[in-house]
Amino acid sequence: MSLADRSTFKRRLDSLGVTVTEGPPSACGELIDEAAGDPAVGVPLGGGGDDPTDAPVALPDRVETDPTTAELRAAHTGVTDAELGVVAYGSVAIEADRAGTEPVSLFVDRHVVVLREADLVPDMPDAFEWLGPKARDESADVVFATGPSATADMGGLVQGAHGPKEVHVVLLRDDEAADSADPGVTADE
């Protein structure tokens, strides 16, 4: 993904009221720790494939990864990864899986989404190209989330009616060596 695409994605998220911090995968735990409120629940973050840029990243110890129903209901923050980001819309693909990604992303006031720069695609045709085989071969259920939950069904705009009131994206850049000097650049900088 080019610097222009990353910049466009961040601008689109900013226009949706989504905070973005970015840094190398080695700073992921620190970036999550700064973004997450207490109490926090999460799911183990993906990675671990053959590609070294897809190595697993660790959650801070304070994020409960096997929450009870009561802990999920009491949580302020949910931390998940996203399978894909759509640059043109500032959307992230959240998969319903056995780890509980979907409820952890929906039943909290703040959703912290971890997304790898390599998982950005320019637009929805590219996203559907990615989704098609998953839906056919794996029967995957995916929600494309775009910013905080909002509705105006019953009058004025209400944030958090059907999901999180706040979204924070932790964007893990591909260029780890160049980023090691400044792991916490935000969209406003």
C-alpha positions in Angstrom: 0.0 0.0 0.0 1.4 3.4 -0.9 1.9 6.3 1.5 -0.9 8.1 -0.4 -3.3 5.3 0.3 -2.4 5.2 3.9 -2.9 9.0 4.1 -6.2 8.8 2.3 -7.4 6.1 4.8 -6.4 8.2 7.8 -8.1 11.3 6.3 -11.3 9.3 5.7 -11.2 8.0 9.3 -10.6 11.5 10.6 -13.7 12.7 8.7 -15.7 10.0 10.5 -14.4 11.0 14.0 -12.2 8.0 14.3 -8.8 8.5 16.0 -5.8 6.8 14.3 -2.4 6.0 15.8 0.2 4.2 13.8 3.5 2.6 14.4 5.4 -0.6 13.8 4.0 -4.0 14.9 6.6 -4.0 17.8 4.8 -1.0 19.3 1.3 -2.5 19.0 0.9 -3.3 22.7 1.9 0.2 23.7 -0.4 1.8 21.1 -3.3 -0.3 22.3 -2.5 0.5 26.0 -2.7 4.2 25.2 -6.0 3.9 23.3 -7.9 1.5 25.6 -9.9 2.6 28.5 -10.6 0.4 31.6 -11.9 -2.2 31.9 -10.8 -3.6 28.5 -11.7 -6.9 26.8 -10.3 -8.3 23.6 -9.6 -11.2 21.4 -6.1 -12.6 20.6 -4.8 -10.7 17.7 -4.2 -12.5 14.3 -1.1 -13.2 12.5 1.3 -16.0 12.7 1.2 -17.0 9.1 4.3 -17.7 6.9 4.7 -14.0 6.1 7.0 -12.4 8.8 5.1 -9.1 8.5 2.0 -11.1 9.7 3.6 -12.1 13.0 1.2 -12.1 16.0 1.2 -9.0 18.1 0.5 -9.0 21.8 -2.2 -7.3 23.7 -1.4 -5.5 27.0 -1.8 -7.8 30.0 -4.7 -5.7 31.3 -6.9 -6.7 28.3 -9.0 -9.7 29.3 -9.1 -12.1 26.4 -11.5 -14.7 27.8 -14.2 -12.4 29.2 -17.3 -13.7 30.9 -20.6 -12.3 29.8 -20.5 -10.0 32.9 -17.0 -8.8 32.0 -18.1 -8.1 28.4 -21.1 -6.1 29.6 -18.9 -4.1 32.1 -16.1 -3.4 29.6 -15.5 0.1 28.4 -13.1 -0.9 25.6 -13.0 -3.9 23.2 -9.8 -4.7 21.3 -10.0 -6.7 18.0 -8.1 -6.9 14.8 -9.6 -6.2 11.4 -9.2 -8.5 8.5 -9.2 -5.7 6.0 -9.4 -1.9 5.6 -11.2 -0.1 2.7 -9.3 3.1 2.0 -12.1 4.9 0.0 -14.6 4.6 2.9 -12.5 4.3 6.0 -14.2 1.0 6.7 -12.8 -2.0 8.5 -13.9 -5.7 8.0 -14.7 -7.3 11.3 -15.2 -11.1 11.1 -17.7 -13.0 13.3 -15.5 -15.9 14.6 -15.2 -18.3 17.5 -12.9 -16.0 19.3 -15.7 -13.5 19.9 -14.5 -10.7 17.7 -17.9 -9.4 16.8 -19.4 -9.1 20.3 -16.1 -7.6 21.6 -16.3 -5.0 18.8 -20.0 -4.2 19.4 -20.9 -4.3 23.1 -18.4 -1.7 24.3 -18.3 2.1 24.3 -14.9 2.2 22.6 -13.7 -0.2 19.9 -9.9 -0.3 19.4 -9.2 -1.9 16.0 -5.8 -3.2 15.1 -5.2 -3.2 11.3 -2.0 -3.9 9.3 -1.2 -1.5 6.5 -0.7 -4.6 4.2 -4.4 -5.3 4.7 -5.6 -2.0 3.2 -7.4 -2.2 -0.2 -8.3 0.8 -2.3 -12.1 0.3 -2.7 -15.1 -2.0 -2.4 -14.5 -4.0 -5.6 -11.1 -5.0 -4.1 -12.8 -5.8 -0.7 -15.3 -8.0 -2.4 -12.5 -9.7 -4.3 -11.1 -10.6 -0.9 -14.4 -11.5 0.6 -15.8 -13.7 -2.2 -13.5 -16.7 -1.6 -13.9 -16.4 2.2 -17.7 -16.4 1.9 -17.7 -19.3 -0.5 -15.0 -21.5 0.9 -15.2 -20.7 4.6 -18.8 -19.4 5.0 -17.3 -16.3 6.7 -19.6 -13.7 8.2 -18.0 -10.2 7.9 -19.3 -6.8 8.9 -17.8 -3.7 7.3 -17.8 -1.1 10.0 -17.4 2.6 9.1 -16.8 4.8 12.2 -18.8 4.9 15.4 -22.3 3.4 15.5 -24.9 6.1 14.8 -28.6 6.3 14.0 -31.1 9.1 13.4 -34.1 6.7 13.2 -35.9 8.4 16.0 -35.0 12.1 15.6 -31.5 13.6 16.2 -28.3 11.7 15.6 -27.5 9.3 18.4 -23.9 7.8 18.7 -23.5 4.3 20.0 -27.1 3.1 19.5 -26.1 -0.2 17.9 -22.4 -0.4 18.7 -19.4 1.6 20.0 -19.6 5.3 20.5 -15.9 5.7 19.7 -13.6 3.9 17.4 -9.8 4.0 17.5 -7.7 2.4 14.8 -4.2 1.2 15.5 -2.5 1.1 12.1 0.5 -1.2 12.0 2.9 0.1 9.3 4.9 -2.2 7.1 8.1 -0.2 7.4 9.1 -1.2 10.9 12.7 0.0 10.7 11.7 3.5 9.6 9.1 3.7 12.3 11.1 2.7 15.3 12.0 6.3 16.1 8.4 7.4 16.3 5.9 4.6 17.3 2.9 6.8 18.2 2.2 9.1 15.3 -1.5 10.2 15.3 -3.7 11.3 12.5 -3.5 14.9 13.8 0.3 15.1 13.4 
